[in-house]
């Protein structure tokens, strides 16, 4: 009887130590994700994109245009200033939008999982790739995806893989 009780206590100790180890590891992953998100939040200006594409107000390209700005804010929301006229809020362009300026019908969204970043426009078109942030410099390597809004399906993906370099201009 004493042996059975000792065996039961040893088994319980092993189970508890595995549980504590598993919880500790989860906490580390959460803090890494939180740090990656904190590094992304802010306003980033595109300084270069390769391969280069010609862009105009009537004919954009698949790559992010030099001079374009993206403002990443909390809750996976973002704003894009395509042409230097201010960030598109869906109800006009403004220079320093906040979360209260974001509209679900017109707002852009972002998703960061590890180093995989997706930036999605309100019509579901998106840039999907990997991101590296070192200090105030960000490199985003991606493909552009064109989506059908009504069917919520991808129509096409760019043949080119683009690399855009960004500089942090401000932290929200």
BAGU-601225 format. One record per residue (C-alpha): residue in one letter; x, y, z. Coordinates in steps of 0.25 Angstrom, whole numbers, padded with zeros to 4 digits, always signed. Example, Ala and Ser with C-alpha at 12.3 -4.5 7.8 and 13.67 -1.06 7.14 Angstrom:
<rs>
A+0049-0018+0031;S+0055-0004+0029;
</rs>
This chain:
<rs>
X+0000+0000+0000;X+0011+0009+0004;X+0018+0006-0010;X+0006+0009-0017;X+0004+0023-0011;X+0019+0026-0013;X+0017+0022-0028;X+0004+0031-0029;X+0011+0043-0023;X+0023+0041-0032;X+0014+0040-0044;X+0006+0053-0040;X+0020+0060-0038;X+0024+0057-0052;X+0010+0061-0058;X+0011+0074-0051;X+0025+0077-0055;X+0021+0075-0070;X+0009+0084-0068;X+0018+0095-0063;X+0028+0094-0074;X+0017+0094-0084;X+0011+0107-0078;X+0025+0114-0078;X+0028+0111-0092;X+0014+0117-0096;X+0017+0130-0089;X+0030+0131-0097;X+0023+0130-0110;X+0013+0140-0106;X+0023+0150-0102;X+0031+0148-0115;X+0018+0151-0123;X+0015+0163-0114;X+0029+0168-0117;X+0028+0166-0132;X+0015+0173-0132;X+0021+0185-0124;X+0032+0186-0134;X+0022+0187-0145;X+0013+0197-0140;X+0016+0211-0145;X+0017+0218-0158;X+0026+0213-0169;X+0030+0219-0182;X+0034+0211-0194;X+0048+0215-0198;X+0050+0205-0210;X+0044+0193-0217;X+0050+0183-0226;X+0047+0179-0236;X+0043+0194-0240;X+0029+0196-0246;X+0024+0209-0252;X+0012+0214-0244;X+0002+0225-0247;X-0011+0229-0240;X-0019+0222-0251;X-0010+0210-0252;X-0004+0204-0239;X+0005+0192-0239;X+0006+0180-0231;X+0019+0185-0223;X+0018+0195-0212;X+0022+0209-0218;X+0034+0217-0213;X+0028+0228-0204;X+0016+0220-0200;X+0013+0220-0185;X+0006+0209-0176;X+0002+0213-0162;X+0000+0200-0154;X-0009+0202-0142;X-0014+0193-0131;X-0025+0182-0133;X-0019+0178-0147;X-0024+0191-0153;X-0015+0200-0163;X-0016+0212-0172;X-0009+0213-0185;X-0005+0227-0192;X-0003+0223-0206;X+0001+0236-0212;X+0005+0246-0201;X-0009+0252-0200;X-0011+0246-0186;X-0016+0233-0181;X-0029+0227-0187;X-0039+0226-0176;X-0051+0222-0185;X-0057+0236-0182;X-0046+0244-0187;X-0030+0246-0186;X-0024+0251-0173;X-0009+0252-0168;X-0010+0245-0155;X-0021+0235-0154;X-0025+0228-0141;X-0033+0216-0138;X-0046+0224-0137;X-0043+0228-0152;X-0043+0214-0156;X-0056+0209-0163;X-0059+0194-0164;X-0064+0195-0179;X-0053+0203-0184;X-0041+0200-0174;X-0029+0192-0177;X-0024+0181-0168;X-0011+0174-0165;X-0008+0160-0159;X+0006+0156-0153;X+0009+0142-0150;X+0024+0140-0147;X+0030+0147-0158;X+0019+0145-0168;X+0012+0158-0171;X-0001+0160-0179;X-0006+0174-0182;X-0020+0174-0187;X-0028+0185-0194;X-0043+0187-0192;X-0046+0180-0205;X-0038+0168-0200;X-0026+0170-0209;X-0014+0167-0201;X+0001+0167-0200;X+0006+0154-0194;X+0020+0151-0190;X+0031+0151-0179;X+0036+0163-0171;X+0049+0166-0164;X+0050+0178-0155;X+0063+0183-0150;X+0062+0196-0142;X+0056+0206-0151;X+0057+0198-0164;X+0047+0188-0169;X+0049+0179-0181;X+0036+0172-0187;X+0037+0161-0197;X+0024+0158-0203;X+0014+0154-0214;X+0002+0162-0218;X-0011+0155-0218;X-0024+0160-0226;X-0037+0155-0219;X-0051+0155-0223;X-0059+0162-0212;X-0072+0156-0215;X-0067+0142-0216;X-0056+0144-0206;X-0047+0136-0214;X-0033+0139-0220;X-0033+0142-0235;X-0018+0143-0237;X-0005+0145-0230;X+0007+0153-0236;X+0018+0145-0243;X+0028+0154-0237;X+0033+0153-0223;X+0035+0168-0218;X+0044+0173-0207;X+0041+0186-0201;X+0050+0194-0191;X+0043+0203-0181;X+0048+0213-0171;X+0040+0216-0158;X+0036+0230-0158;X+0028+0230-0145;X+0023+0221-0134;X+0008+0223-0133;
</rs>
